[in-house]
């Protein structure tokens, strides 16, 4: 599940690199790259639009500088063995690719499937594993000489589901008498998602953002736990392996305890859920971190801490009729 730069040309995209060395981030989508023997596929979240890039090598640049070859090569990008639902775009993630025609050198490449784009973006709309291929072809500037088509470079890409979180409580109501004195009031959740890629201590893995508001007996509401993010391997534990993907429903808890005597209502609100893959590949999509939440009406859970009645002394009141 490691990722490195696709080819050295990826550096030419001036992508910004996040704190996690294994994945890089842009605000179009996440960059991904080639794998070597023994490595796992590049992993992206379904719905992401991802930039990829390649470049020519030094001998080609030298002949281009001499005018023997046209000023740039052309490329053929292809996807095979995939689940479908993929669309190619230019590097900006919006424009179409530019077909190679007869305007570079002395050759006419119209209709041969080559494009001028060495940097592209791909939209991934279905879960599954696919193969991305690219071939470089030079364009001759010398009449009677044709350019050369290179070998095929291959990258395996795995498209995975986005993470989800929901309360693991049918009516989302907990507590009752003595809840304040209970050993804990841990918040029960069911999550799905993809295992951590960076060390949890570095903030990798599943992240859940939540808050808890406390309404006291006088009806005054204050933040008990301000908006807080917990992550797998630290405050929560899924048990997922480091490189596991598409993990199914897993029951976890967020630790929480009510102080003795703090009676009232505690409202837990889920605000966001991400895993490392979704943070790196969907960061340009507004609201991507709320897509895995339940519907709005099911994003809150109530914990009631009810006081035990302090039965008062019996009083003799005035006799009836006196």
CORHU-V455437 format. One record per helix or strand of 3 or more residues. SS is the DSSP state (H for helix, E for strand). FROM is the first residue (numbers start at 1). TO is the last residue. If there is no record, write none. Layout:
ss:SS from:FROM to:TO
ss:SS from:FROM to:TO
//
This chain:
ss:H from:8 to:13
ss:E from:42 to:45
ss:E from:49 to:53
ss:H from:58 to:66
ss:E from:74 to:80
ss:E from:86 to:90
ss:E from:119 to:124
ss:E from:128 to:137
ss:E from:149 to:160
ss:E from:164 to:167
ss:E from:173 to:177
ss:H from:179 to:181
ss:E from:187 to:193
ss:H from:200 to:202
ss:E from:207 to:215
ss:E from:221 to:232
ss:E from:247 to:254
ss:E from:264 to:274
ss:H from:276 to:281
ss:H from:288 to:290
ss:H from:296 to:298
ss:E from:300 to:306
//
